[in-house]
Amino acid sequence: MPDKKSILLISPPVSKPSDPPAGLAKLAWSLKDKGVECRVYDASIDGILGMLDHPLVADDTWTRRALANREANINALRSLGHYHNRDRYKRAVMDTNRVLHMAGITFNTTLSLSNYGSPALSPVRSQDLLRAAEQFEASPFYSIFSKRLTRNFTQREPNIVGLSINFLSQALCAFAMAGFIKNHYPRIRIVCGGGLVTSWMNIPDLGNPFMGLVDEMVCGPGESRLIELCTGEKTTESCCTGYDYSYFDLDRYLSPARILPYSTSRGCYWKKCAFCPEKSENEPYRTASPQTIGMDLRRSVEMTTPGLIHFLDNALSPRFLGHLIDHPPGVPWYGFTRMTRHLTDPVFVQGLKAAGCVMLKLGVESGDQDVLDAFSKGIDIGTVSNALDTIHQTGIATYVYLLFGTPAENENSACKTLDFTLRHSPSIDFLNLAIFNLPAYSDEANQLDTVDFYEGDLSLYRDDSKQRSTILHLQPRCFFQFGKRL
């Protein structure tokens, strides 16, 4: 039996700074369970906090105010009292973002609490990512991650470094970190995984365009492959239980209470919606029994003492929602769920409220039944109406997603969506409006006349050229009418 290899798992900047990366917590749990020496580095929160300390010269009133109150604003973002003062909290967010924005300008980059970009390099071009690796010292986060990695490697150099890349906002910095590691520690094996890498790996004939820098790219859940790399043992992939957040300083995150990110499943139990990446990437739906998940969730709550649970599932199943009603986690929670008939039942929804549900994220997408049917959403607009009213009357907040510019939408159906939203505005607490991005490699995309959305071999989306011209024509008029009626 070969000796076990050690591994360092990294979440690169920039990802959401309010809670720790769930993917690393899950990987760490599985590796630790197999006796692997595993360390974890959330370089994203480290990078954001480090950039907030970046020396700046203020040339305007806003920046001077933001710099003068920098520490107070960070403390405000971690304060429940300030969170309840909407204006104070909003100003703290905006001023903190201002400091990051100005710090980014000094490196000719765009930087915020939720995004990172470069006008010179694109995260959807593999050659640009390789340039980011070659020019790792140019990264605004270089002085931060290089010191931390050097200190970490001085203690003990790992055999493997795993970079978890889930968002485009992480890609450039992830490759800068990979470039630094390969330059200074060439013996270390670099493995990349995560949601964005999985999507890249589903691009036909892509392979690994980063050979020589990235030793391996992992498609899908990474536990089995990392365990095999570290131990030499092939394992059967476990279901979705097991997180270890002991690797993270949970009080360091920019949130008024500790947040516990937790997923009860992988994939989507519906997986029929047209154009959905879950469908085109064919990720199987995996979950454990509600009882098993409930036991692990209670363990995680006891270990982390959170103030809020964020369920990360593509959609919480009605079965597990029923389990939560019977076995409340004892902590407020929110998550995404499909618009099923369960949410029209006042008794069921009241049970969710009593079990700690404070908000439901709801993919309404359209107020036109024909559009919903064309997308195989499997929901009825009447059910949506009843569910919104029932949830609102129960006191659970509603976070509603609307999607414009889909291939089945025309001016009439777009205006139907706006009319639907107006009628139900008393029952809608938050709106997330988006213009449809066409997944480049979905089966449905082959039936449309499409044009490039981003230029790059790693681009995951295309534009429906006909629908784009329709959006440009009708959306300003519809939204102007919508605004007037509000």
For each residue, the residues with C-beta under 8 A, 3 or more apart:
1: 232
2: 231 232
3:
4: 34 35 36 37 230 231
5: 36 158 159 160 229 230 231
6: 36 37 38 39 156 158 159 160 230
7: 31 36 37 38 39 158 159 160 161 162 226 229 230
8: 38 39 40 41 152 158 160 161 162
9: 24 27 28 38 39 40 41 161 162 164
10: 24 40 41 43 161 162 163 164 174 177
11: 15 21 23 24 41 42 43 44 164 170
12: 15 43 44 47 145 163 164 165 170 173 174 177
13: 43 44 46 47 48 116 141 169 170 173
14: 44 47 48 111 112 113 114 115 116 167 169 170 173
15: 11 12 21 44 166 167 169 170
16: 19 114
17: 44 45 48 113 253 254
18: 253 254 255 259
19: 16 22 253 255 259 260 261 310
20: 24 25 42 45 245 248 250 253 261
21: 11 15 24 25 42 44 164 261
22: 19 25 26 243 261 262 263 312
23: 11 26 27 164 166 194
24: 9 10 11 20 21 27 28 40 42 164 247
25: 20 21 22 28 29 40 243 244 245 247 248 261
26: 22 23 29 30 223 242 243 263
27: 9 23 24 30 31 38 162 164 222 223 226
28: 9 24 25 31 32 38 40 244 247
29: 25 26 32 33 242 243 244
30: 26 27 33 34 223 226 227 238 242
31: 7 27 28 34 36 38 223 226 227 230
32: 28 29 35 36 38 244
33: 29 30 242
34: 4 30 31 227 230 231 233 235
35: 4 32 231
36: 4 5 6 7 31 32 227 230 231
37: 4 6 7
38: 6 7 8 9 27 28 31 32
39: 6 7 8 9 152 158 247
40: 8 9 10 24 25 28 247 248
41: 8 9 10 11 46 148 149 152
42: 11 20 21 24 45 46 248
43: 10 11 12 13 46 47 141 144 145 148 173 177
44: 11 12 13 14 15 17 21 47 48 170
45: 17 20 42 48 49 252 253 254
46: 13 41 42 43 49 50 144 145 148
47: 12 13 14 43 44 50 51 141 144 145 173
48: 13 14 17 44 45 51 52 100 113 254
49: 45 46 52 53 74 252
50: 46 47 53 54 141 143 144
51: 47 48 54 99 100 103 104 111 140 141 144
52: 48 49 70 74 96 99 100 103
53: 49 50
54: 50 51 103 106 140
55:
56: 63 67 99 102 103 106
57:
58: 63 64 66 67 102
59: 63
60: 63 64
61: 64 65
62: 65 66 95 98
63: 56 58 59 60 66 67 98 99 102
64: 58 60 61 67 68
65: 61 62 68 69 95
66: 58 62 63 69 70 73 95 96 98 99 102
67: 56 58 63 64 70 99
68: 64 65
69: 65 66 72 73 95
70: 52 66 67 73 74 95 96 99
71: 74 75
72: 69 75 76 92
73: 66 69 70 76 77 91 92 95 96
74: 49 52 70 71 77 78 96 254
75: 71 72 78 79
76: 72 73 79 82 88 89 92
77: 73 74 82 89 92 93 96 254 255 256
78: 74 75 251 253 254 255 256
79: 75 76 82 83 256
80: 83 84 256 257 307
81: 84 85
82: 76 77 79 85 88 89 92 256
83: 79 80 89 256
84: 80 81 89
85: 81 82 88 89
86: 89 90
87: 90 91
88: 76 82 85 91 92
89: 76 77 82 83 84 85 86 92 93
90: 86 87 93 94
91: 73 87 88 94 95
92: 72 73 76 77 82 88 89 95 96
93: 77 89 90 96 97 113
94: 90 91 97 98
95: 62 65 66 69 70 73 91 92 98 99
96: 52 66 70 73 74 77 92 93 99 100 113 254
97: 93 94 100 101 112 113
98: 62 63 66 94 95 101 102
99: 51 52 56 63 66 67 70 95 96 102 103
100: 48 51 52 96 97 103 104 111 112 113
101: 97 98 104 105 110 111 112
102: 56 58 63 66 98 99 105 106
103: 51 52 54 56 99 100 106 107 111 140
104: 51 100 101 107 109 110 111 112 116 140
105: 101 102 108 109
106: 54 56 102 103 140
107: 103 104 111 138 139 140
108: 105 118 119 120
109: 104 105 116 117 118 119 140
110: 101 104 115 116 117 118 119
111: 14 51 100 101 103 104 107 115 116 140
112: 14 97 100 101 104 115 116
113: 14 17 48 93 96 97 100 254
114: 14 16 169
115: 14 110 111 112 169
116: 13 14 104 109 110 111 112 169 170 172 173
117: 109 110 123 169 172
118: 108 109 110 121 122 132 172
119: 108 109 110
120: 108
121: 118 125 128 129 131 132 172
122: 118 125 128 454 455 456
123: 117 128 129 168 169 171 172 458
124: 168 454 455 456 457 458 459 460
125: 121 122 128 129 455 456 457 458
126: 129 130 209 210 456 457 458
127: 130 131
128: 121 122 123 125 131 132 172 456
129: 121 123 125 126 132 133 171 172 175 210 458
130: 126 127 133 134 175 210 213
131: 121 127 128 134 135
132: 118 121 128 129 135 136 139 172 173 175 176 179
133: 129 130 136 175 176 178 179 182 213
134: 130 131 179
135: 131 132 138 139 176 179
136: 132 133 139 142 176 177 179 180 183
137: 142
138: 107 135 142 176
139: 107 132 135 136 142 145 172 173 176 177
140: 51 54 103 104 106 107 109 111
141: 13 43 47 50 51 144 145 173 176
142: 136 137 138 139 145 146 176 180
143: 50 146 147
144: 43 46 47 50 51 141 147 148
145: 12 43 46 47 139 141 142 148 149 173 176 177 180
146: 142 143 149 150 180
147: 143 144 150 151
148: 41 43 46 144 145 151 152
149: 41 145 146 152 153 177 180 181
150: 146 147 153 154 184
151: 147 148 154 155
152: 8 39 41 148 149 155
153: 149 150 156 157 158 185
154: 150 151
155: 151 152
156: 6 153
157: 153 185 187 188
158: 5 6 7 8 39 153 161 188
159: 5 6 7 188 189 230
160: 5 6 7 8 188 189 190 191 226 229 230
161: 7 8 9 10 158 178 181 188 189 190 191
162: 7 8 9 10 27 191 192 193 222 226
163: 10 12 174 177 178 190 191 192 193 194
164: 9 10 11 12 21 23 24 27 193 194
165: 12 170 171 174 192 193 194 195 196 197
166: 15 23 170 194 195 196
167: 14 15 170 171 195 196
168: 123 124 171 196
169: 13 14 15 114 115 116 117 123
170: 11 12 13 14 15 44 116 165 166 167 173 174 194 196
171: 123 129 165 167 168 174 175 196
172: 116 117 118 121 123 128 129 132 139 175 176
173: 12 13 14 43 47 116 132 139 141 145 170 176 177
174: 10 12 163 165 170 171 177 178 192
175: 129 130 132 133 171 172 178 179 210 213
176: 132 133 135 136 138 139 141 142 145 172 173 179 180
177: 10 12 43 136 139 145 149 163 173 174 180 181
178: 133 161 163 174 175 181 182 190 192 210 213 214
179: 132 133 134 135 136 175 176 182 183 213
180: 136 142 145 146 149 176 177 183 184
181: 149 161 177 178 184 185 188 190
182: 133 178 179 185 186 188 190 213
183: 136 179 180 186
184: 150 180 181
185: 153 157 181 182 188
186: 182 183
187: 157
188: 157 158 159 160 161 181 182 185
189: 159 160 161 215 216 229
190: 160 161 163 178 181 182 213 214 215 216
191: 160 161 162 163 214 215 216 217 218 222 225 226 229
192: 162 163 165 174 178 197 210 214 216 217 218
193: 162 163 164 165 197 198 217 218 219 222 225
194: 23 163 164 165 166 170 197 198 222
195: 165 166 167 198 199
196: 165 166 167 168 170 171 199 200
197: 165 192 193 194 200 201 217 218 219
198: 193 194 195 201 202 218 219 220 281 283
199: 195 196 202 203 277 281 460
200: 196 197 203 206 217 458 460
201: 197 198 206 217 219
202: 198 199 219 280 281 441
203: 199 200 206 440 441 457 458 460
204: 441
205:
206: 200 201 203 209 457 458
207:
208: 211 214 216 217
209: 126 206 457
210: 126 129 130 175 178 192 213 214 217
211: 208 214
212:
213: 130 133 175 178 179 182 190 210
214: 178 190 191 192 208 210 211 217
215: 189 190 191
216: 189 190 191 192 208 225 229
217: 191 192 193 197 200 201 208 210 214
218: 191 192 193 197 198 222 225 226
219: 193 197 198 201 202
220: 198 283
221: 224 237 266
222: 27 162 191 193 194 218 225 226
223: 26 27 30 31 226 227 235 237 238
224: 221 227 228 234 235 236 237
225: 191 193 216 218 222 228 229
226: 7 27 30 31 160 162 191 218 222 223 229 230
227: 30 31 34 36 223 224 230 231 233 235
228: 224 225 231 232 233 234 235
229: 5 7 160 189 191 216 225 226
230: 4 5 6 7 31 34 36 159 160 226 227
231: 2 4 5 34 35 36 227 228
232: 1 2 228
233: 34 227 228
234: 224 228
235: 34 223 224 227 228 238
236: 224
237: 221 223 224 286
238: 30 223 235 241 242
239: 286 287 288 292
240: 263 264 265 266 286 287 288 293
241: 238 288 292 293 295 296
242: 26 29 30 33 238 296
243: 22 25 26 29 262 296 300
244: 25 28 29 32 247
245: 20 25 248 250 260 300 303 304
246: 303
247: 24 25 28 39 40 244
248: 20 25 40 42 245 252
249: 252
250: 20 245 253 258 304 306
251: 78 258
252: 45 49 248 249
253: 17 18 19 20 45 78 250 258 259
254: 17 18 45 48 74 77 78 96 113
255: 18 19 77 78 258 259
256: 77 78 79 80 82 83 307
257: 80 306 307 308
258: 250 251 253 255 304 305 306 307 308
259: 18 19 253 255 306 307 308 309 310
260: 19 245 300 301 304 306 308 309 310 331
261: 19 20 21 22 25 310 312
262: 22 243 297 300 309 310 311 312
263: 22 26 240 266 311 312 313
264: 240 287 288 290 293 297 311 313 316 317 320
265: 240 269 285 286 287 313 314 317 320
266: 221 240 263 283 284 285 286 287
267: 271 278 283 284 285 286 314
268: 271 276 278 283 285 314 315
269: 265 285 287 315 317
270: 273 315 338 378
271: 267 268 276 278 279 285
272: 279 376 378
273: 270 276 278 279 375 376 377 378
274: 279 374 375 376 442 444
275: 279 280 375 406 436 438 439 442 444 445
276: 268 271 273 279 280 439 442
277: 199 280 281 439 442 460
278: 267 268 271 273 281 283 314
279: 271 272 273 274 275 276 282 442
280: 202 275 276 277 439 441 442 443
281: 198 199 202 277 278
282: 279
283: 198 220 266 267 268 278
284: 266 267
285: 265 266 267 268 269 271
286: 237 239 240 265 266 267
287: 239 240 264 265 266 269 293 317 320
288: 239 240 241 264 292 293
289: 292 293
290: 264 293 294 319 320 322 323
291: 294 295 323
292: 239 241 288 289 295 296
293: 240 241 264 287 288 289 290 296 297 320 323
294: 290 291 297 298 323 327 329
295: 241 291 292 298 299
296: 241 242 243 292 293 299 300
297: 262 264 293 294 300 301 309 329
298: 294 295 301 302 329 330
299: 295 296 302 303
300: 243 245 260 262 296 297 303 304
301: 260 297 298 304 305 306 309 329 330 331
302: 298 299 305
303: 245 246 299 300
304: 245 250 258 260 300 301
305: 258 301 302
306: 250 257 258 259 260 301 309 331
307: 80 256 257 258 259 331 332
308: 257 258 259 260 331 332 333 334 358
309: 259 260 262 297 301 306 329 331 332 333 334 356
310: 19 259 260 261 262 333 334 335
311: 262 263 264 316 333 334 335 336
312: 22 261 262 263 335
313: 263 264 265 316 317 335 336
314: 265 267 268 278 336
315: 268 269 270 336 337 338
316: 264 311 313 320 321 335 336 337
317: 264 265 269 287 313 320 321
318: 321 322 340 342
319: 290 322 323
320: 264 265 287 290 293 316 317 323 324
321: 316 317 318 324 325 337 342 348 352
322: 290 318 319 325 326 348
323: 290 291 293 294 319 320 326 327
324: 320 321 327 328 329 333 352 355 356 357
325: 321 322 328 348 351 352 354 355
326: 322 323
327: 294 323 324
328: 324 325 354 355 356
329: 294 297 298 301 309 324 333 355 356
330: 298 301 356
331: 260 301 306 307 308 309 356
332: 307 308 309 356 357 358
333: 308 309 310 311 324 329 355 356 357 358
334: 308 309 310 311 357 358 359 360 361 397 399
335: 310 311 312 313 316 360 361
336: 311 313 314 315 316 360 361 362 363
337: 315 316 321 340 343 360 361 362
338: 270 315 363 378 379
339: 343 362 363 364 379 383 384 387
340: 318 337 343 379 383 387
341: 344 345 383
342: 318 321 345 348 349
343: 337 339 340 348 349 360 383 387 390 391
344: 341 383 386 387 390
345: 341 342 348 349 390
346: 349 350 390 393 394
347: 350 351
348: 321 322 325 342 343 345 351 352
349: 342 343 345 346 352 353 390 391 394 396
350: 346 347 353 354 394
351: 325 347 348 354 355
352: 321 324 325 348 349 355 357 360 394 396
353: 349 350 357 394 395 396
354: 325 328 350 351
355: 324 325 328 329 333 351 352
356: 309 324 328 329 330 331 332 333
357: 324 332 333 334 352 353 360 396
358: 308 332 333 334 396 397
359: 334 396 397 398 399 429
360: 334 335 336 337 343 352 357 391 396 397 398 399
361: 334 335 336 337 399 401
362: 336 337 339 387 388 398 399 400 401
363: 336 338 339 377 401
364: 339 367 384 400 401 402
365: 371 372 375 377 401 402 403 406
366: 371 372 375 402 403 406 409 413 416 417
367: 364 381 416 417 418 419 420 421
368: 371 372 381 409 412 413 416 417 420
369: 372 373 380 381
370: 373 374 408 413
371: 365 366 368 374 375 406 408 409 413 417
372: 365 366 368 369 375 377 379 380 381
373: 369 370 376 377
374: 274 370 371 406 407 408
375: 273 274 275 365 366 371 372 406 408
376: 272 273 274 373
377: 273 363 365 372 373
378: 270 272 273 338
379: 338 339 340 372 383 384
380: 369 372 383 384
381: 367 368 369 372 384 385 420
382: 385 386
383: 339 340 341 343 344 379 380 386 387
384: 339 364 379 380 381 387 388
385: 381 382 388 389 420 424
386: 344 382 383 389 390
387: 339 340 343 344 362 383 384 390 391
388: 362 384 385 391 392 398 400 424 427 428
389: 385 386 392 393 424 427
390: 343 344 345 346 349 386 387 393 394
391: 343 349 360 387 388 394 396 398 427
392: 388 389 395 396 398 426 427 428 429
393: 346 389 390
394: 346 349 350 352 353 390 391
395: 353 392
396: 349 352 353 357 358 359 360 391 392
397: 334 358 359 360 429 430
398: 359 360 362 388 391 392 427 428 429 430
399: 334 359 360 361 362 429 430 432
400: 362 364 388 421 428 430 431 432
401: 361 362 363 364 365 432 434
402: 364 365 366 417 421 431 432 433 434
403: 365 366 406 434 435 436
404: 409 414 417 433 434 435 436 471 475
405: 409 435 436 467 468 470 471 475
406: 275 365 366 371 374 375 403 409 436 467
407: 374 436 438 444 448 464 467
408: 370 371 374 375 413
409: 366 368 371 404 405 406 413 414 467 470
410: 413 414 470
411: 414 415 470 474 478
412: 368 415 416
413: 366 368 370 371 408 409 410 416 417
414: 404 409 410 411 417 418 474 475 478
415: 411 412 418 419 478 481
416: 366 367 368 412 413 419 420
417: 366 367 368 371 402 404 413 414 420 421
418: 367 414 415 421 422 478 479 481 482
419: 367 415 416 422 423
420: 367 368 381 385 416 417 423 424
421: 367 400 402 417 418 424 425 428 431 482
422: 418 419 425 482 485 486
423: 419 420
424: 385 388 389 420 421 427 428
425: 421 422 428 486
426: 392
427: 388 389 391 392 398 424
428: 388 392 398 400 421 424 425 431
429: 359 392 397 398 399
430: 397 398 399 400
431: 400 402 421 428
432: 399 400 401 402
433: 402 404
434: 401 402 403 404 437
435: 403 404 405 471 475
436: 275 403 404 405 406 407 467
437: 434 453 461
438: 275 407 442 445 448 450 453 461 462 463 464
439: 275 276 277 280 442 445 460 461
440: 203 445 450 453 459 460 461 462
441: 202 203 204 280 445 460
442: 274 275 276 277 279 280 438 439 445
443: 280 446 447
444: 274 275 407 447 448
445: 275 438 439 440 441 442 448 450 462
446: 443
447: 443 444
448: 407 438 444 445 464 466
449: 464 465 466
450: 438 440 445 462 463 464 465
451: 462 463 465 468
452: 455 459 462 463
453: 437 438 440 459 461 462 463
454: 122 124 459 461
455: 122 124 125 452 459
456: 122 124 125 126 128 459
457: 124 125 126 203 206 209
458: 123 124 125 126 129 200 203 206
459: 124 440 452 453 454 455 456 462
460: 124 199 200 203 277 439 440 441
461: 437 438 439 440 453 454
462: 438 440 445 450 451 452 453 459
463: 438 450 451 452 453 467 468
464: 407 438 448 449 450 467 468
465: 449 450 451 468 469
466: 448 449 469 470
467: 405 406 407 409 436 463 464 470 471
468: 405 451 463 464 465 471 472
469: 465 466 472 473
470: 405 409 410 411 466 467 473 474
471: 404 405 435 467 468 474 475
472: 468 469 475 476
473: 469 470 477
474: 411 414 470 471 477 478
475: 404 405 414 435 471 472 478 479
476: 472 479 480
477: 473 474 480 481
478: 411 414 415 418 474 475 481 482
479: 418 475 476 482 483
480: 476 477 483 484
481: 415 418 477 478 484 485
482: 418 421 422 478 479 485 486
483: 479 480 486
484: 480 481
485: 422 481 482
486: 422 425 482 483
